[in-house]
Amino acid sequence: MAFLEPGTEPVHCDSLIDFIRYAVMAPSGHNTQPWTFAVGHSEILIQPDSKRRLPVVDPDDHALFMSLGCALENLVIAAETAGAQATPEYFPDDAEPGTIRVQLTEPGPTREDSRDPDPARLFAAIPVRQSTRRGYDGRPFSPAAIAGLEAAAAEPLVFTQIITDRNAVEIVANHAEAACQAQFRDPAFVAELMHWIRFSRKEAETFRDGLAARTMGLPPVPRWLGLWLMRLATGPKREATRTANQLRSASALMVFSVTADTPEAWVRAGRSFERSALWATAEGMKHAHANMPCEAPHVRERLRQALGLPGRPVLLIRLGYAEPMPPAYRRPLEAVIRQPGAESPPHPTASASDAAR
């Protein structure tokens, strides 16, 4: 990546493409990677890919827009580290619905205040951040670590609550257990989840998206066998117990809620989460989604009341210490970059693109 010295040279197209390389390392629900990018003159458009929606678990697309927010945050951090100023504009009237426009310019004397305490440190964490889907060792976080997470998460329209009290953790675990049982009793939810699991190595390398077996601690097997084993080995009670125990193993839980239930707030929640995840990664912490109680409407409201949240909870993550998992796949850039106004690219086939976490 060609880094820019502030005030010495403009942002060129090659640099904009490099920023997208880091944007696509962002997390997304079921690793659907529901984004496309269009490169203009000193600007990048981030747009939702409707073909990658999760209509069962995410019917209002709030998680999709949080995924766009995660990609946006990575892009902004990469631009800042390269010496550019990245200014997001949410859903401009002269663009397609759902578009986030990012203007990239040389920083001036009134450079936008960044909430990233150390953009270069967060930038270095982008390629190694991962959703680590295993139990954690329960070691407590220091007060300084909690304060660092809170500072990294600060974002307008977003309220975060970090939970370390064991009684409160148990309350959240019980809500997650109830939500998980409800979800796994829903055949549509199970079908959608199975659609995005890549059971074999060949399947994972062909699609380069979804939940590869290796990232979940499972051996790669043919799809027919994987489906049979999942039906045999999983069920509402078993999955609910496993999820609750993973929450109990965490050093801390972190809940993100939005004070305005709008797409912009959802994007901002994604930015808040991604900064927190990168800061945690830089500190040697692991994280993973445990979002069931935010996805099941009847449980979500009970969780909001139990925690005294000021708005809708949209994301629950667990944080702690653990050994890393294998990296997740990412689609190649040619599958996600399109010309402005062009249709979204088709679902990719085999690619030699590098894996990302």
C-alpha positions as CSV (number, residue, x, y, z in Angstrom):
1,M,0.0,0.0,0.0
2,A,1.4,3.4,-1.0
3,F,1.1,5.6,2.1
4,L,0.4,9.3,1.6
5,E,2.2,12.0,3.4
6,P,-0.3,14.7,4.6
7,G,-0.3,17.7,2.2
8,T,2.1,16.2,-0.3
9,E,0.1,14.3,-3.0
10,P,-3.5,13.7,-3.9
11,V,-5.4,10.4,-3.4
12,H,-5.1,8.3,-6.6
13,C,-7.3,5.5,-7.8
14,D,-4.8,2.8,-6.9
15,S,-4.8,4.0,-3.3
16,L,-8.6,3.9,-3.2
17,I,-8.5,0.3,-4.3
18,D,-6.1,-0.4,-1.5
19,F,-8.5,1.1,1.0
20,I,-11.2,-1.4,-0.3
21,R,-8.8,-4.3,0.3
22,Y,-9.0,-3.4,4.0
23,A,-12.7,-2.6,4.0
24,V,-13.6,-6.2,2.8
25,M,-11.8,-7.7,5.8
26,A,-14.7,-6.5,8.0
27,P,-17.0,-8.9,9.7
28,S,-20.6,-9.6,8.6
29,G,-23.5,-11.7,9.6
30,H,-22.9,-15.4,8.6
31,N,-19.9,-13.9,6.7
32,T,-22.2,-13.0,3.8
33,Q,-20.1,-10.0,2.9
34,P,-23.2,-8.0,1.8
35,W,-21.4,-5.1,0.1
36,T,-20.3,-3.7,-3.2
37,F,-18.0,-0.8,-3.8
38,A,-17.8,1.8,-6.6
39,V,-14.7,4.0,-7.1
40,G,-15.2,7.5,-8.4
41,H,-13.1,10.6,-8.5
42,S,-11.6,10.8,-5.0
43,E,-14.6,9.0,-3.6
44,I,-15.8,5.5,-2.8
45,L,-19.4,4.4,-2.7
46,I,-20.3,1.5,-0.3
47,Q,-23.6,-0.1,-1.2
48,P,-25.6,-3.0,0.1
49,D,-25.8,-6.2,-2.0
50,S,-29.4,-7.3,-1.7
51,K,-28.6,-10.8,-3.0
52,R,-26.7,-11.4,0.3
53,R,-29.5,-10.4,2.6
54,L,-30.5,-12.7,5.5
55,P,-34.3,-12.3,5.4
56,V,-35.1,-14.8,8.2
57,V,-32.6,-13.7,10.9
58,D,-32.4,-10.0,9.7
59,P,-35.7,-9.1,8.1
60,D,-35.3,-5.3,8.5
61,D,-31.6,-5.4,7.3
62,H,-30.2,-3.8,10.5
63,A,-27.4,-6.4,10.6
64,L,-26.7,-5.8,6.9
65,F,-26.2,-2.1,7.5
66,M,-24.1,-2.8,10.6
67,S,-21.9,-4.9,8.3
68,L,-21.6,-1.9,5.9
69,G,-20.6,0.1,9.0
70,C,-17.8,-2.3,9.8
71,A,-16.5,-2.1,6.2
72,L,-16.8,1.7,6.4
73,E,-14.8,1.9,9.6
74,N,-12.0,-0.3,8.1
75,L,-11.9,2.0,5.1
76,V,-11.8,5.2,7.1
77,I,-9.0,3.8,9.3
78,A,-7.0,2.7,6.2
79,A,-7.4,6.1,4.6
80,E,-6.4,7.9,7.8
81,T,-3.3,5.7,8.2
82,A,-2.3,6.5,4.6
83,G,-2.6,10.2,5.3
84,A,-6.0,10.9,3.6
85,Q,-9.1,12.3,5.2
86,A,-12.2,10.1,4.8
87,T,-15.5,11.9,5.2
88,P,-18.6,9.6,5.1
89,E,-22.0,10.9,3.8
90,Y,-24.8,8.6,4.8
91,F,-27.5,7.9,2.1
92,P,-27.1,11.0,-0.1
93,D,-30.1,11.9,-2.2
94,D,-28.2,11.8,-5.5
95,A,-27.1,8.1,-5.0
96,E,-28.8,4.7,-5.1
97,P,-30.8,3.8,-1.9
98,G,-28.6,2.5,0.9
99,T,-25.4,4.2,-0.4
100,I,-22.7,5.5,1.8
101,R,-20.4,8.0,0.0
102,V,-16.9,8.4,1.3
103,Q,-15.0,11.5,0.1
104,L,-11.3,11.1,0.2
105,T,-9.1,14.2,0.3
106,E,-5.9,15.4,1.8
107,P,-6.3,16.4,5.4
108,G,-6.7,20.1,6.0
109,P,-6.3,22.3,9.1
110,T,-9.9,21.4,10.2
111,R,-9.5,17.6,9.7
112,E,-12.5,15.7,11.0
113,D,-11.9,14.6,14.6
114,S,-11.3,10.9,14.7
115,R,-12.6,8.8,17.6
116,D,-9.8,6.3,16.9
117,P,-7.3,6.7,19.7
118,D,-4.5,5.4,17.5
119,P,-5.5,4.8,13.8
120,A,-2.2,3.2,12.9
121,R,-2.6,0.6,15.7
122,L,-6.1,-0.2,14.7
123,F,-5.0,-0.4,11.1
124,A,-2.4,-3.0,12.0
125,A,-5.2,-5.1,13.7
126,I,-7.5,-5.2,10.6
127,P,-5.8,-8.2,8.9
128,V,-5.6,-10.2,12.2
129,R,-9.0,-9.5,13.7
130,Q,-11.3,-12.5,13.6
131,S,-14.5,-13.8,15.1
132,T,-13.1,-16.5,17.4
133,R,-16.0,-19.0,17.8
134,R,-14.7,-21.0,20.8
135,G,-14.9,-20.9,24.5
136,Y,-12.7,-18.4,26.3
137,D,-10.7,-18.8,29.4
138,G,-12.6,-16.3,31.6
139,R,-9.6,-14.2,32.7
140,P,-10.8,-10.9,33.9
141,F,-10.1,-7.6,32.0
142,S,-8.3,-4.8,33.8
143,P,-10.1,-1.5,34.5
144,A,-7.8,0.0,31.8
145,A,-9.0,-2.5,29.2
146,I,-12.6,-1.8,30.0
147,A,-12.0,2.0,29.7
148,G,-10.2,1.4,26.4
149,L,-13.1,-0.5,25.0
150,E,-15.5,2.2,26.1
151,A,-13.4,4.9,24.5
152,A,-13.1,3.0,21.2
153,A,-16.8,2.4,21.0
154,A,-17.9,6.0,21.3
155,E,-20.2,6.9,18.4
156,P,-23.3,9.2,17.9
157,L,-26.6,7.3,18.1
158,V,-25.0,4.3,19.7
159,F,-25.1,3.3,23.4
160,T,-22.7,0.6,24.6
161,Q,-22.8,-1.4,27.8
162,I,-19.9,-3.5,29.0
163,I,-20.9,-6.3,31.3
164,T,-18.5,-8.0,33.7
165,D,-20.7,-8.6,36.7
166,R,-21.3,-12.3,36.9
167,N,-25.0,-12.0,37.9
168,A,-25.5,-9.7,34.9
169,V,-23.6,-12.2,32.6
170,E,-26.0,-14.9,33.8
171,I,-29.0,-12.8,33.0
172,V,-27.7,-12.3,29.5
173,A,-26.8,-16.0,29.1
174,N,-30.3,-17.0,30.1
175,H,-31.8,-14.6,27.5
176,A,-29.4,-16.0,24.9
177,E,-30.5,-19.5,25.8
178,A,-34.2,-18.7,25.3
179,A,-33.5,-16.9,22.0
180,C,-31.3,-19.7,20.7
181,Q,-34.0,-22.4,21.4
182,A,-36.6,-20.3,19.6
183,Q,-34.4,-19.8,16.6
184,F,-33.4,-23.5,16.3
185,R,-37.0,-24.5,16.5
186,D,-37.7,-22.4,13.4
187,P,-37.1,-24.5,10.2
188,A,-36.6,-21.3,8.1
189,F,-33.9,-20.1,10.5
190,V,-32.1,-23.4,10.3
191,A,-32.4,-23.6,6.5
192,E,-30.9,-20.1,6.2
193,L,-28.0,-20.9,8.5
194,M,-27.3,-24.2,6.7
195,H,-27.3,-22.4,3.4
196,W,-24.3,-20.3,4.5
197,I,-22.3,-23.0,6.1
198,R,-19.4,-24.2,3.8
199,F,-18.9,-27.8,5.0
200,S,-16.0,-28.8,2.6
201,R,-12.8,-27.1,1.8
202,K,-13.7,-27.1,-1.9
203,E,-17.0,-25.5,-1.2
204,A,-15.4,-22.8,1.0
205,E,-12.7,-22.0,-1.6
206,T,-15.2,-21.9,-4.4
207,F,-17.6,-19.4,-2.7
208,R,-15.1,-17.6,-0.4
209,D,-18.0,-16.5,1.9
210,G,-20.2,-18.0,4.6
211,L,-19.2,-20.0,7.6
212,A,-16.4,-22.3,6.7
213,A,-16.3,-25.5,8.8
214,R,-12.8,-24.8,9.9
215,T,-13.7,-21.4,11.4
216,M,-16.3,-23.1,13.6
217,G,-13.9,-25.8,14.8
218,L,-15.4,-28.5,12.6
219,P,-13.6,-30.9,10.3
220,P,-14.3,-30.3,6.6
221,V,-16.6,-32.9,5.1
222,P,-18.8,-33.2,2.0
223,R,-21.9,-31.0,2.1
224,W,-24.3,-34.0,2.2
225,L,-22.5,-35.4,5.2
226,G,-22.2,-32.1,6.9
227,L,-25.9,-31.5,6.7
228,W,-26.6,-35.0,8.1
229,L,-24.2,-34.5,11.0
230,M,-25.6,-31.1,11.8
231,R,-29.1,-32.5,11.9
232,L,-27.9,-35.3,14.1
233,A,-25.7,-33.4,16.5
234,T,-27.5,-30.0,16.8
235,G,-30.9,-29.2,18.3
236,P,-32.5,-26.3,20.1
237,K,-31.6,-27.4,23.6
238,R,-28.0,-28.4,22.8
239,E,-27.3,-25.2,20.8
240,A,-28.8,-23.1,23.5
241,T,-26.7,-24.7,26.2
242,R,-23.5,-24.3,24.2
243,T,-24.3,-20.7,23.5
244,A,-25.0,-19.9,27.1
245,N,-21.8,-21.6,28.3
246,Q,-19.7,-19.7,25.7
247,L,-21.2,-16.4,27.1
248,R,-20.3,-17.5,30.7
249,S,-16.7,-18.2,29.6
250,A,-16.2,-14.6,28.5
251,S,-14.2,-12.0,30.3
252,A,-16.8,-9.4,29.4
253,L,-19.9,-9.0,27.3
254,M,-20.6,-5.9,25.2
255,V,-24.1,-4.8,24.1
256,F,-24.6,-2.2,21.4
257,S,-27.9,-0.5,21.2
258,V,-29.2,2.4,19.0
259,T,-31.0,5.4,20.3
260,A,-32.6,5.9,16.9
261,D,-33.7,2.8,15.1
262,T,-32.6,4.0,11.6
263,P,-30.2,2.7,8.9
264,E,-27.8,5.5,9.8
265,A,-27.8,4.4,13.4
266,W,-27.3,0.8,12.4
267,V,-24.3,1.8,10.2
268,R,-22.9,3.8,13.1
269,A,-23.4,0.7,15.4
270,G,-21.2,-1.3,13.0
271,R,-18.5,1.4,13.1
272,S,-18.6,1.4,16.9
273,F,-18.4,-2.4,17.0
274,E,-15.5,-2.6,14.5
275,R,-13.4,0.0,16.4
276,S,-14.0,-1.9,19.6
277,A,-13.1,-5.2,17.9
278,L,-9.9,-3.8,16.4
279,W,-8.9,-2.2,19.7
280,A,-9.5,-5.5,21.5
281,T,-7.5,-7.4,18.8
282,A,-4.6,-4.9,19.3
283,E,-4.8,-5.7,23.1
284,G,-4.6,-9.5,22.5
285,M,-8.3,-10.1,23.1
286,K,-10.7,-12.3,21.1
287,H,-14.3,-11.6,20.3
288,A,-17.3,-13.3,18.7
289,H,-21.0,-12.6,18.1
290,A,-23.6,-14.0,20.4
291,N,-26.4,-12.1,18.9
292,M,-29.4,-14.4,19.4
293,P,-31.2,-12.3,22.1
294,C,-30.9,-9.2,19.8
295,E,-32.4,-11.2,16.9
296,A,-35.5,-12.8,18.5
297,P,-38.0,-9.9,19.0
298,H,-39.7,-11.2,22.1
299,V,-36.4,-11.8,23.8
300,R,-34.8,-8.6,22.6
301,E,-37.4,-6.4,24.5
302,R,-36.9,-8.4,27.7
303,L,-33.1,-8.0,27.3
304,R,-33.5,-4.2,26.8
305,Q,-35.6,-4.0,30.0
306,A,-33.3,-6.2,32.0
307,L,-30.2,-4.2,31.2
308,G,-31.9,-0.8,31.2
309,L,-30.8,0.0,27.7
310,P,-32.0,3.4,26.2
311,G,-32.7,2.0,22.8
312,R,-33.0,-1.2,20.7
313,P,-30.2,-3.7,21.3
314,V,-28.8,-4.6,17.9
315,L,-25.6,-6.5,18.8
316,L,-24.2,-8.7,21.6
317,I,-20.6,-9.8,21.5
318,R,-18.5,-11.7,24.0
319,L,-14.8,-10.9,24.6
320,G,-12.0,-12.8,26.3
321,Y,-8.8,-14.7,25.8
322,A,-8.4,-17.8,23.6
323,E,-6.3,-19.4,21.0
324,P,-7.1,-18.1,17.5
325,M,-9.2,-20.0,14.9
326,P,-8.3,-20.5,11.3
327,P,-9.0,-17.3,9.2
328,A,-12.3,-16.9,7.3
329,Y,-12.5,-16.5,3.6
330,R,-13.1,-13.2,1.7
331,R,-14.3,-12.7,-1.8
332,P,-11.9,-11.3,-4.4
333,L,-12.0,-7.6,-5.1
334,E,-13.3,-8.1,-8.6
335,A,-16.4,-9.7,-7.1
336,V,-17.2,-6.6,-5.0
337,I,-16.0,-3.6,-7.0
338,R,-18.4,-2.3,-9.7
339,Q,-18.8,0.7,-11.9
340,P,-21.2,3.3,-10.6
341,G,-24.7,2.5,-11.7
342,A,-23.9,-1.1,-12.7
343,E,-25.7,-4.1,-11.2
344,S,-24.2,-6.0,-8.3
345,P,-21.8,-8.7,-9.4
346,P,-23.0,-12.3,-9.5
347,H,-22.2,-14.8,-6.8
348,P,-18.5,-15.6,-7.3
349,T,-16.9,-18.9,-8.4
350,A,-13.5,-20.2,-7.5
351,S,-10.9,-17.6,-6.8
352,A,-7.3,-17.5,-5.6
353,S,-8.1,-14.5,-3.4
354,D,-6.3,-14.5,0.0
355,A,-8.3,-15.5,3.0
356,A,-9.1,-12.9,5.7
357,R,-10.4,-13.2,9.2
